[in-house]
């Protein structure tokens, strides 16, 4: 694994030497604004990735992550996720922090596993027999977040802010099953909880 990482690092370094400075400045938008780590929450037993702030007020966020579920936790899975959230409300904690009480969002996950396919086998099932994909899942999410100013609380750390958040989510399959079985299923049955940490650069 370390060999692959060193090759990737070398390639990035070499390409950085070849790209003119003006072009490099144009590509600055590719540099992430944060690192994200999350436990559970439908995107892996443990996941990690990068995040970008969106809009002038930085109330929007776009995260990309890779998650892993070990075999001991129900079966080995590799999951990639693209996640969008918006923070419409903010409560300021003087000059050292903020609370974002309710952040609606949505995200899509793709699970890499040999028994899960993007489209069900057309030779076994009719075209409209299953309406969903086994591997691709759209989700609705609702999160809350506490953001602390790292420059005031941890001077010299190199981070602008440190955030902790909780996130509830459900997917299309769970939600439709709930609506069709409200007498036997409750909302806690179809919503999953994730806990996360975000470090802003």
C-alpha positions as CSV (number, residue, x, y, z in Angstrom):
1,X,0.0,0.0,0.0
2,X,2.8,2.4,0.9
3,X,4.4,1.7,-2.5
4,X,1.2,2.8,-4.3
5,X,1.0,6.0,-2.1
6,X,4.6,6.9,-2.9
7,X,3.9,6.5,-6.6
8,X,0.8,8.7,-6.5
9,X,2.7,11.3,-4.5
10,X,5.6,11.2,-7.0
11,X,3.1,11.6,-9.9
12,X,1.4,14.6,-8.3
13,X,4.8,16.2,-7.6
14,X,6.0,15.6,-11.1
15,X,2.8,16.9,-12.7
16,X,3.0,20.0,-10.4
17,X,6.4,20.8,-11.9
18,X,5.0,20.6,-15.4
19,X,1.8,22.7,-14.9
20,X,2.4,26.4,-15.4
21,X,1.8,28.6,-12.5
22,X,-1.2,30.4,-14.2
23,X,-2.9,27.1,-14.8
24,X,-2.2,25.9,-11.3
25,X,-4.0,29.0,-10.0
26,X,-7.0,28.2,-12.1
27,X,-7.1,24.7,-10.6
28,X,-7.1,26.0,-7.0
29,X,-10.8,25.2,-6.7
30,X,-9.8,21.5,-6.7
31,X,-8.0,22.0,-3.3
32,X,-10.4,20.8,-0.6
33,X,-11.5,23.1,2.3
34,X,-11.8,20.3,4.8
35,X,-11.0,16.7,5.8
36,X,-14.0,14.6,7.0
37,X,-14.2,11.5,9.1
38,X,-17.4,9.7,9.9
39,X,-18.5,6.7,11.9
40,X,-21.6,4.8,10.6
41,X,-24.5,6.6,8.9
42,X,-25.0,4.5,5.8
43,X,-21.7,5.4,4.2
44,X,-19.5,2.8,5.9
45,X,-18.6,1.5,9.3
46,X,-15.8,4.1,9.1
47,X,-15.3,6.6,6.3
48,X,-13.0,9.4,5.4
49,X,-12.9,12.0,2.7
50,X,-12.6,15.6,1.6
51,X,-15.1,18.5,1.7
52,X,-15.7,21.8,-0.1
53,X,-17.5,24.9,1.0
54,X,-20.1,26.2,-1.4
55,X,-21.6,29.6,-2.0
56,X,-20.3,33.0,-0.8
57,X,-21.8,32.5,2.7
58,X,-20.2,29.1,2.9
59,X,-23.5,27.6,4.1
60,X,-23.4,24.8,1.6
61,X,-21.0,21.8,1.6
62,X,-20.1,19.1,-0.9
63,X,-18.2,16.1,0.5
64,X,-16.7,13.1,-1.2
65,X,-15.7,10.1,0.9
66,X,-14.7,6.4,0.9
67,X,-16.2,4.1,3.5
68,X,-15.4,0.6,4.6
69,X,-17.5,-2.1,6.4
70,X,-15.4,-4.9,7.7
71,X,-16.5,-8.5,7.4
72,X,-17.0,-8.8,11.1
73,X,-19.7,-6.0,10.9
74,X,-22.1,-7.7,8.6
75,X,-20.0,-8.3,5.4
76,X,-17.1,-6.6,3.7
77,X,-18.2,-3.5,1.7
78,X,-16.5,-0.6,0.0
79,X,-18.6,2.5,-0.4
80,X,-18.1,5.8,-2.2
81,X,-20.3,8.8,-1.4
82,X,-21.0,12.2,-2.8
83,X,-22.9,14.3,-0.2
84,X,-24.5,17.8,-0.4
85,X,-25.9,19.7,2.7
86,X,-27.1,23.2,3.3
87,X,-27.0,25.1,6.7
88,X,-29.9,27.6,6.6
89,X,-29.8,28.5,10.3
90,X,-26.8,29.6,12.4
91,X,-26.5,30.3,16.2
92,X,-23.3,32.2,17.0
93,X,-21.4,31.4,20.2
94,X,-19.7,34.8,20.7
95,X,-16.6,34.8,18.5
96,X,-15.4,31.2,19.1
97,X,-18.0,29.0,17.6
98,X,-21.3,28.4,15.8
99,X,-24.2,26.0,16.0
100,X,-26.0,24.8,12.8
101,X,-29.2,23.2,14.3
102,X,-30.8,21.7,11.3
103,X,-29.1,21.0,8.0
104,X,-31.1,19.3,5.2
105,X,-29.2,17.5,2.6
106,X,-29.0,14.5,0.2
107,X,-26.3,12.1,-0.9
108,X,-25.7,9.2,-3.1
109,X,-23.7,6.1,-2.3
110,X,-22.3,3.4,-4.5
111,X,-21.4,0.1,-3.0
112,X,-18.7,-2.1,-4.6
113,X,-19.5,-5.7,-3.8
114,X,-19.6,-8.7,-6.1
115,X,-23.2,-9.6,-5.2
116,X,-24.5,-6.0,-5.7
117,X,-25.0,-4.7,-9.3
118,X,-26.1,-1.3,-10.7
119,X,-28.9,-3.0,-12.6
120,X,-30.7,-6.2,-11.7
121,X,-30.0,-9.2,-14.1
122,X,-32.2,-8.6,-17.1
123,X,-32.1,-12.3,-18.0
124,X,-33.5,-13.3,-14.6
125,X,-35.9,-10.4,-14.0
126,X,-38.2,-8.4,-16.2
127,X,-37.1,-4.8,-17.0
128,X,-39.6,-3.2,-14.6
129,X,-39.6,-5.9,-11.9
130,X,-37.3,-4.0,-9.6
131,X,-37.4,-0.2,-9.7
132,X,-34.2,0.3,-7.6
133,X,-30.5,-0.3,-8.0
134,X,-28.8,-2.8,-5.7
135,X,-25.5,-0.8,-5.6
136,X,-26.6,2.8,-6.0
137,X,-28.6,4.4,-3.2
138,X,-30.0,8.0,-3.0
139,X,-30.4,9.3,0.6
140,X,-32.1,12.2,2.4
141,X,-30.3,13.5,5.4
142,X,-30.8,15.9,8.3
143,X,-27.8,16.9,10.4
144,X,-26.7,19.3,13.1
145,X,-23.3,20.7,13.6
146,X,-21.2,22.5,16.2
147,X,-18.3,24.4,14.7
148,X,-15.4,25.8,16.8
149,X,-12.9,28.4,15.8
150,X,-9.6,26.4,15.9
151,X,-7.5,29.6,15.5
152,X,-8.8,30.8,18.9
153,X,-9.1,27.5,20.7
154,X,-6.0,25.7,19.4
155,X,-3.6,28.4,18.1
156,X,-0.9,27.1,15.8
157,X,-2.9,23.9,14.9
158,X,-3.1,24.9,11.2
159,X,-6.8,24.5,11.1
160,X,-9.4,27.2,10.7
161,X,-12.2,25.3,12.4
162,X,-13.1,22.0,13.9
163,X,-16.7,20.7,13.6
164,X,-18.5,17.8,15.1
165,X,-21.9,16.7,13.8
166,X,-24.6,14.1,13.9
167,X,-26.5,13.1,10.8
168,X,-29.8,11.1,10.4
169,X,-30.5,9.7,7.0
170,X,-32.8,7.4,5.1
171,X,-32.8,6.1,1.5
172,X,-35.4,5.6,-1.1
173,X,-35.9,1.9,-0.3
174,X,-36.3,2.4,3.4
175,X,-38.6,5.4,2.9
176,X,-41.0,3.6,0.5
177,X,-41.1,0.6,2.7
178,X,-42.0,2.8,5.6
179,X,-44.8,4.5,3.7
180,X,-46.2,1.2,2.6
181,X,-46.0,-0.3,6.1
182,X,-46.7,2.5,8.6
183,X,-48.6,0.1,10.9
184,X,-45.5,-2.1,11.5
185,X,-42.5,0.3,10.9
186,X,-41.6,3.5,12.7
187,X,-39.3,6.3,11.7
188,X,-36.4,5.0,13.9
189,X,-36.6,1.8,11.9
190,X,-35.8,3.5,8.6
191,X,-33.4,6.3,9.7
192,X,-29.7,5.7,10.3
193,X,-27.4,7.7,12.5
194,X,-23.8,8.8,11.7
195,X,-21.3,10.8,13.9
196,X,-18.7,12.9,12.2
197,X,-15.7,15.2,12.6
198,X,-14.7,17.9,10.1
199,X,-11.3,19.7,10.1
200,X,-11.3,22.9,8.0
201,X,-8.1,24.1,6.5
